[in-house]
């Protein structure tokens, strides 16, 4: 009887911690996962950007879906390189108050599933003025969910000499770019991360 009571108590504690984690995720506060501190980013404001803004012919769409048991946002479409085009993007604009917290974190963590193609993550800050400027990192995809981390220090400046100042972060983009291909990439759990001290 005592063992059963202890098991029930242990299960109840685990359930409470799980609920607390969900509350923290939904409220946007930081929480710990293993040895990592995460600060979830809002997942409801993604928008589509295509090379049509510069005369390109690529097409795409964003879909909220459930893939392999996960709620996610998917970027789907055809990247075409005619007319100086060559990209489609799902972009997340960040509130400056959230961006101000980025200096306390090492980078971005996200879960990703895709069609085996490589994609980019592009960062834009308020220091950049021209639309083609960004800070870039590449990641690969598989048909199964994989957790990826990209440290801010590994993002390479593109067509800018300015260093990445994360306190001025304004946009995170998941980008299908560079050659003609069919894009299919899904993202969930995007968050700032740092290792627990």
Beta strands, then each sheet from edge to edge (+ up, - down):
strand 1: 30-33
strand 2: 36-40
strand 3: 46-50
strand 4: 59-67
strand 5: 70-79
strand 6: 87-93
strand 7: 107-114
strand 8: 118-125
strand 9: 134-140
strand 10: 146-151
strand 11: 156-158
strand 12: 169-177
strand 13: 181-195
sheet 1: 1+ 2- 13+ 5- 4+
sheet 2: 1+ 2- 13+ 7- 10+
sheet 3: 3+ 6- 12+ 8- 9+ 11-
end
